[in-house]
Amino acid sequence: MELQVIDDVSNRLDKLENKIDRLADAVITIARIEERVTTVLKQNERFIMRLDRLEDRVETVEQTTKLNKKDVSNGERVFWVVFSAVIATIMYTFR
């Protein structure tokens, strides 16, 4: 009778040990996943910061382009006015 009780207790202890081992494995797996998630979140933060900097640079370039476009447009107008005046003067001289 005592051997059967000892065997039952031993079986229960073995089951508890197996469950504790599985829990320990699960905790280790969760810790690994948490490390991966932390790494991914840090990478996302870095990418967001880089994207913000790129957006700022694009805005700066757009503003500069608008200013340059105005300057080029005005310069082109002046060129054509002067060119037309020169052609008109040449044509007036040779008539």
Chimera marker file (.cmm) of the C-alpha trace (Angstrom):
<marker_set name="trace">
<marker id="1" x="0.000" y="0.000" z="0.000" r="1" g="1" b="0" radius="0.5"/>
<marker id="2" x="2.787" y="2.373" z="0.905" r="1" g="1" b="0" radius="0.5"/>
<marker id="3" x="4.538" y="1.667" z="-2.389" r="1" g="1" b="0" radius="0.5"/>
<marker id="4" x="1.419" y="2.609" z="-4.308" r="1" g="1" b="0" radius="0.5"/>
<marker id="5" x="1.153" y="5.902" z="-2.403" r="1" g="1" b="0" radius="0.5"/>
<marker id="6" x="4.829" y="6.587" z="-3.020" r="1" g="1" b="0" radius="0.5"/>
<marker id="7" x="4.349" y="5.814" z="-6.736" r="1" g="1" b="0" radius="0.5"/>
<marker id="8" x="1.334" y="8.127" z="-6.911" r="1" g="1" b="0" radius="0.5"/>
<marker id="9" x="3.252" y="10.915" z="-5.205" r="1" g="1" b="0" radius="0.5"/>
<marker id="10" x="6.225" y="10.266" z="-7.468" r="1" g="1" b="0" radius="0.5"/>
<marker id="11" x="3.987" y="10.424" z="-10.565" r="1" g="1" b="0" radius="0.5"/>
<marker id="12" x="2.453" y="13.681" z="-9.371" r="1" g="1" b="0" radius="0.5"/>
<marker id="13" x="5.878" y="15.148" z="-8.707" r="1" g="1" b="0" radius="0.5"/>
<marker id="14" x="7.031" y="14.087" z="-12.180" r="1" g="1" b="0" radius="0.5"/>
<marker id="15" x="3.969" y="15.753" z="-13.730" r="1" g="1" b="0" radius="0.5"/>
<marker id="16" x="4.634" y="18.904" z="-11.708" r="1" g="1" b="0" radius="0.5"/>
<marker id="17" x="8.275" y="18.924" z="-12.797" r="1" g="1" b="0" radius="0.5"/>
<marker id="18" x="7.221" y="18.527" z="-16.441" r="1" g="1" b="0" radius="0.5"/>
<marker id="19" x="4.744" y="21.383" z="-16.116" r="1" g="1" b="0" radius="0.5"/>
<marker id="20" x="7.327" y="23.580" z="-14.415" r="1" g="1" b="0" radius="0.5"/>
<marker id="21" x="9.815" y="22.777" z="-17.193" r="1" g="1" b="0" radius="0.5"/>
<marker id="22" x="7.236" y="23.706" z="-19.836" r="1" g="1" b="0" radius="0.5"/>
<marker id="23" x="6.476" y="26.937" z="-17.978" r="1" g="1" b="0" radius="0.5"/>
<marker id="24" x="10.182" y="27.758" z="-17.802" r="1" g="1" b="0" radius="0.5"/>
<marker id="25" x="10.486" y="27.144" z="-21.557" r="1" g="1" b="0" radius="0.5"/>
<marker id="26" x="7.467" y="29.375" z="-22.165" r="1" g="1" b="0" radius="0.5"/>
<marker id="27" x="8.966" y="32.158" z="-20.029" r="1" g="1" b="0" radius="0.5"/>
<marker id="28" x="12.237" y="31.925" z="-21.959" r="1" g="1" b="0" radius="0.5"/>
<marker id="29" x="10.350" y="32.058" z="-25.256" r="1" g="1" b="0" radius="0.5"/>
<marker id="30" x="8.368" y="35.090" z="-24.070" r="1" g="1" b="0" radius="0.5"/>
<marker id="31" x="11.593" y="36.828" z="-23.043" r="1" g="1" b="0" radius="0.5"/>
<marker id="32" x="13.096" y="36.217" z="-26.495" r="1" g="1" b="0" radius="0.5"/>
<marker id="33" x="9.973" y="37.536" z="-28.193" r="1" g="1" b="0" radius="0.5"/>
<marker id="34" x="10.034" y="40.598" z="-25.939" r="1" g="1" b="0" radius="0.5"/>
<marker id="35" x="13.652" y="41.279" z="-26.944" r="1" g="1" b="0" radius="0.5"/>
<marker id="36" x="12.706" y="41.014" z="-30.618" r="1" g="1" b="0" radius="0.5"/>
<marker id="37" x="9.742" y="43.344" z="-30.150" r="1" g="1" b="0" radius="0.5"/>
<marker id="38" x="11.974" y="45.853" z="-28.358" r="1" g="1" b="0" radius="0.5"/>
<marker id="39" x="14.472" y="45.716" z="-31.215" r="1" g="1" b="0" radius="0.5"/>
<marker id="40" x="11.740" y="46.219" z="-33.808" r="1" g="1" b="0" radius="0.5"/>
<marker id="41" x="10.290" y="49.159" z="-31.885" r="1" g="1" b="0" radius="0.5"/>
<marker id="42" x="13.721" y="50.806" z="-31.677" r="1" g="1" b="0" radius="0.5"/>
<marker id="43" x="14.174" y="50.329" z="-35.419" r="1" g="1" b="0" radius="0.5"/>
<marker id="44" x="10.744" y="51.833" z="-36.054" r="1" g="1" b="0" radius="0.5"/>
<marker id="45" x="11.636" y="54.870" z="-33.942" r="1" g="1" b="0" radius="0.5"/>
<marker id="46" x="14.870" y="55.271" z="-35.903" r="1" g="1" b="0" radius="0.5"/>
<marker id="47" x="13.027" y="55.017" z="-39.222" r="1" g="1" b="0" radius="0.5"/>
<marker id="48" x="10.434" y="57.545" z="-38.073" r="1" g="1" b="0" radius="0.5"/>
<marker id="49" x="13.177" y="59.980" z="-37.071" r="1" g="1" b="0" radius="0.5"/>
<marker id="50" x="14.888" y="59.541" z="-40.444" r="1" g="1" b="0" radius="0.5"/>
<marker id="51" x="11.575" y="60.011" z="-42.243" r="1" g="1" b="0" radius="0.5"/>
<marker id="52" x="10.942" y="63.225" z="-40.309" r="1" g="1" b="0" radius="0.5"/>
<marker id="53" x="14.378" y="64.536" z="-41.294" r="1" g="1" b="0" radius="0.5"/>
<marker id="54" x="13.731" y="63.623" z="-44.929" r="1" g="1" b="0" radius="0.5"/>
<marker id="55" x="10.383" y="65.418" z="-44.851" r="1" g="1" b="0" radius="0.5"/>
<marker id="56" x="12.111" y="68.527" z="-43.495" r="1" g="1" b="0" radius="0.5"/>
<marker id="57" x="14.721" y="68.342" z="-46.246" r="1" g="1" b="0" radius="0.5"/>
<marker id="58" x="12.054" y="67.913" z="-48.929" r="1" g="1" b="0" radius="0.5"/>
<marker id="59" x="10.173" y="70.941" z="-47.618" r="1" g="1" b="0" radius="0.5"/>
<marker id="60" x="13.387" y="72.990" z="-47.728" r="1" g="1" b="0" radius="0.5"/>
<marker id="61" x="14.088" y="71.870" z="-51.282" r="1" g="1" b="0" radius="0.5"/>
<marker id="62" x="10.520" y="72.695" z="-52.322" r="1" g="1" b="0" radius="0.5"/>
<marker id="63" x="10.822" y="76.210" z="-50.910" r="1" g="1" b="0" radius="0.5"/>
<marker id="64" x="14.166" y="76.742" z="-52.625" r="1" g="1" b="0" radius="0.5"/>
<marker id="65" x="12.738" y="75.427" z="-55.889" r="1" g="1" b="0" radius="0.5"/>
<marker id="66" x="9.830" y="77.859" z="-55.729" r="1" g="1" b="0" radius="0.5"/>
<marker id="67" x="12.234" y="80.770" z="-55.267" r="1" g="1" b="0" radius="0.5"/>
<marker id="68" x="14.492" y="79.560" z="-58.074" r="1" g="1" b="0" radius="0.5"/>
<marker id="69" x="11.503" y="79.090" z="-60.368" r="1" g="1" b="0" radius="0.5"/>
<marker id="70" x="10.487" y="82.717" z="-59.869" r="1" g="1" b="0" radius="0.5"/>
<marker id="71" x="14.042" y="83.931" z="-60.512" r="1" g="1" b="0" radius="0.5"/>
<marker id="72" x="14.419" y="81.824" z="-63.648" r="1" g="1" b="0" radius="0.5"/>
<marker id="73" x="11.024" y="82.925" z="-64.931" r="1" g="1" b="0" radius="0.5"/>
<marker id="74" x="11.883" y="86.599" z="-64.447" r="1" g="1" b="0" radius="0.5"/>
<marker id="75" x="15.316" y="86.115" z="-65.995" r="1" g="1" b="0" radius="0.5"/>
<marker id="76" x="13.804" y="84.387" z="-68.993" r="1" g="1" b="0" radius="0.5"/>
<marker id="77" x="11.377" y="87.277" z="-69.508" r="1" g="1" b="0" radius="0.5"/>
<marker id="78" x="14.210" y="89.813" z="-69.313" r="1" g="1" b="0" radius="0.5"/>
<marker id="79" x="16.239" y="87.765" z="-71.793" r="1" g="1" b="0" radius="0.5"/>
<marker id="80" x="13.410" y="87.636" z="-74.329" r="1" g="1" b="0" radius="0.5"/>
<marker id="81" x="12.681" y="91.331" z="-73.953" r="1" g="1" b="0" radius="0.5"/>
<marker id="82" x="16.351" y="92.205" z="-74.506" r="1" g="1" b="0" radius="0.5"/>
<marker id="83" x="16.642" y="89.683" z="-77.350" r="1" g="1" b="0" radius="0.5"/>
<marker id="84" x="13.539" y="91.094" z="-79.028" r="1" g="1" b="0" radius="0.5"/>
<marker id="85" x="14.843" y="94.627" z="-78.601" r="1" g="1" b="0" radius="0.5"/>
<marker id="86" x="18.181" y="93.665" z="-80.164" r="1" g="1" b="0" radius="0.5"/>
<marker id="87" x="16.462" y="91.943" z="-83.105" r="1" g="1" b="0" radius="0.5"/>
<marker id="88" x="14.107" y="94.897" z="-83.531" r="1" g="1" b="0" radius="0.5"/>
<marker id="89" x="17.056" y="97.313" z="-83.482" r="1" g="1" b="0" radius="0.5"/>
<marker id="90" x="18.931" y="95.219" z="-86.059" r="1" g="1" b="0" radius="0.5"/>
<marker id="91" x="15.867" y="94.997" z="-88.288" r="1" g="1" b="0" radius="0.5"/>
<marker id="92" x="15.261" y="98.761" z="-87.945" r="1" g="1" b="0" radius="0.5"/>
<marker id="93" x="18.870" y="99.494" z="-88.847" r="1" g="1" b="0" radius="0.5"/>
<marker id="94" x="18.843" y="97.304" z="-91.992" r="1" g="1" b="0" radius="0.5"/>
<marker id="95" x="15.526" y="98.375" z="-93.452" r="1" g="1" b="0" radius="0.5"/>
<link id1="1" id2="2" r="1" g="1" b="0" radius="0.2"/>
<link id1="2" id2="3" r="1" g="1" b="0" radius="0.2"/>
<link id1="3" id2="4" r="1" g="1" b="0" radius="0.2"/>
<link id1="4" id2="5" r="1" g="1" b="0" radius="0.2"/>
<link id1="5" id2="6" r="1" g="1" b="0" radius="0.2"/>
<link id1="6" id2="7" r="1" g="1" b="0" radius="0.2"/>
<link id1="7" id2="8" r="1" g="1" b="0" radius="0.2"/>
<link id1="8" id2="9" r="1" g="1" b="0" radius="0.2"/>
<link id1="9" id2="10" r="1" g="1" b="0" radius="0.2"/>
<link id1="10" id2="11" r="1" g="1" b="0" radius="0.2"/>
<link id1="11" id2="12" r="1" g="1" b="0" radius="0.2"/>
<link id1="12" id2="13" r="1" g="1" b="0" radius="0.2"/>
<link id1="13" id2="14" r="1" g="1" b="0" radius="0.2"/>
<link id1="14" id2="15" r="1" g="1" b="0" radius="0.2"/>
<link id1="15" id2="16" r="1" g="1" b="0" radius="0.2"/>
<link id1="16" id2="17" r="1" g="1" b="0" radius="0.2"/>
<link id1="17" id2="18" r="1" g="1" b="0" radius="0.2"/>
<link id1="18" id2="19" r="1" g="1" b="0" radius="0.2"/>
<link id1="19" id2="20" r="1" g="1" b="0" radius="0.2"/>
<link id1="20" id2="21" r="1" g="1" b="0" radius="0.2"/>
<link id1="21" id2="22" r="1" g="1" b="0" radius="0.2"/>
<link id1="22" id2="23" r="1" g="1" b="0" radius="0.2"/>
<link id1="23" id2="24" r="1" g="1" b="0" radius="0.2"/>
<link id1="24" id2="25" r="1" g="1" b="0" radius="0.2"/>
<link id1="25" id2="26" r="1" g="1" b="0" radius="0.2"/>
<link id1="26" id2="27" r="1" g="1" b="0" radius="0.2"/>
<link id1="27" id2="28" r="1" g="1" b="0" radius="0.2"/>
<link id1="28" id2="29" r="1" g="1" b="0" radius="0.2"/>
<link id1="29" id2="30" r="1" g="1" b="0" radius="0.2"/>
<link id1="30" id2="31" r="1" g="1" b="0" radius="0.2"/>
<link id1="31" id2="32" r="1" g="1" b="0" radius="0.2"/>
<link id1="32" id2="33" r="1" g="1" b="0" radius="0.2"/>
<link id1="33" id2="34" r="1" g="1" b="0" radius="0.2"/>
<link id1="34" id2="35" r="1" g="1" b="0" radius="0.2"/>
<link id1="35" id2="36" r="1" g="1" b="0" radius="0.2"/>
<link id1="36" id2="37" r="1" g="1" b="0" radius="0.2"/>
<link id1="37" id2="38" r="1" g="1" b="0" radius="0.2"/>
<link id1="38" id2="39" r="1" g="1" b="0" radius="0.2"/>
<link id1="39" id2="40" r="1" g="1" b="0" radius="0.2"/>
<link id1="40" id2="41" r="1" g="1" b="0" radius="0.2"/>
<link id1="41" id2="42" r="1" g="1" b="0" radius="0.2"/>
<link id1="42" id2="43" r="1" g="1" b="0" radius="0.2"/>
<link id1="43" id2="44" r="1" g="1" b="0" radius="0.2"/>
<link id1="44" id2="45" r="1" g="1" b="0" radius="0.2"/>
<link id1="45" id2="46" r="1" g="1" b="0" radius="0.2"/>
<link id1="46" id2="47" r="1" g="1" b="0" radius="0.2"/>
<link id1="47" id2="48" r="1" g="1" b="0" radius="0.2"/>
<link id1="48" id2="49" r="1" g="1" b="0" radius="0.2"/>
<link id1="49" id2="50" r="1" g="1" b="0" radius="0.2"/>
<link id1="50" id2="51" r="1" g="1" b="0" radius="0.2"/>
<link id1="51" id2="52" r="1" g="1" b="0" radius="0.2"/>
<link id1="52" id2="53" r="1" g="1" b="0" radius="0.2"/>
<link id1="53" id2="54" r="1" g="1" b="0" radius="0.2"/>
<link id1="54" id2="55" r="1" g="1" b="0" radius="0.2"/>
<link id1="55" id2="56" r="1" g="1" b="0" radius="0.2"/>
<link id1="56" id2="57" r="1" g="1" b="0" radius="0.2"/>
<link id1="57" id2="58" r="1" g="1" b="0" radius="0.2"/>
<link id1="58" id2="59" r="1" g="1" b="0" radius="0.2"/>
<link id1="59" id2="60" r="1" g="1" b="0" radius="0.2"/>
<link id1="60" id2="61" r="1" g="1" b="0" radius="0.2"/>
<link id1="61" id2="62" r="1" g="1" b="0" radius="0.2"/>
<link id1="62" id2="63" r="1" g="1" b="0" radius="0.2"/>
<link id1="63" id2="64" r="1" g="1" b="0" radius="0.2"/>
<link id1="64" id2="65" r="1" g="1" b="0" radius="0.2"/>
<link id1="65" id2="66" r="1" g="1" b="0" radius="0.2"/>
<link id1="66" id2="67" r="1" g="1" b="0" radius="0.2"/>
<link id1="67" id2="68" r="1" g="1" b="0" radius="0.2"/>
<link id1="68" id2="69" r="1" g="1" b="0" radius="0.2"/>
<link id1="69" id2="70" r="1" g="1" b="0" radius="0.2"/>
<link id1="70" id2="71" r="1" g="1" b="0" radius="0.2"/>
<link id1="71" id2="72" r="1" g="1" b="0" radius="0.2"/>
<link id1="72" id2="73" r="1" g="1" b="0" radius="0.2"/>
<link id1="73" id2="74" r="1" g="1" b="0" radius="0.2"/>
<link id1="74" id2="75" r="1" g="1" b="0" radius="0.2"/>
<link id1="75" id2="76" r="1" g="1" b="0" radius="0.2"/>
<link id1="76" id2="77" r="1" g="1" b="0" radius="0.2"/>
<link id1="77" id2="78" r="1" g="1" b="0" radius="0.2"/>
<link id1="78" id2="79" r="1" g="1" b="0" radius="0.2"/>
<link id1="79" id2="80" r="1" g="1" b="0" radius="0.2"/>
<link id1="80" id2="81" r="1" g="1" b="0" radius="0.2"/>
<link id1="81" id2="82" r="1" g="1" b="0" radius="0.2"/>
<link id1="82" id2="83" r="1" g="1" b="0" radius="0.2"/>
<link id1="83" id2="84" r="1" g="1" b="0" radius="0.2"/>
<link id1="84" id2="85" r="1" g="1" b="0" radius="0.2"/>
<link id1="85" id2="86" r="1" g="1" b="0" radius="0.2"/>
<link id1="86" id2="87" r="1" g="1" b="0" radius="0.2"/>
<link id1="87" id2="88" r="1" g="1" b="0" radius="0.2"/>
<link id1="88" id2="89" r="1" g="1" b="0" radius="0.2"/>
<link id1="89" id2="90" r="1" g="1" b="0" radius="0.2"/>
<link id1="90" id2="91" r="1" g="1" b="0" radius="0.2"/>
<link id1="91" id2="92" r="1" g="1" b="0" radius="0.2"/>
<link id1="92" id2="93" r="1" g="1" b="0" radius="0.2"/>
<link id1="93" id2="94" r="1" g="1" b="0" radius="0.2"/>
<link id1="94" id2="95" r="1" g="1" b="0" radius="0.2"/>
</marker_set>
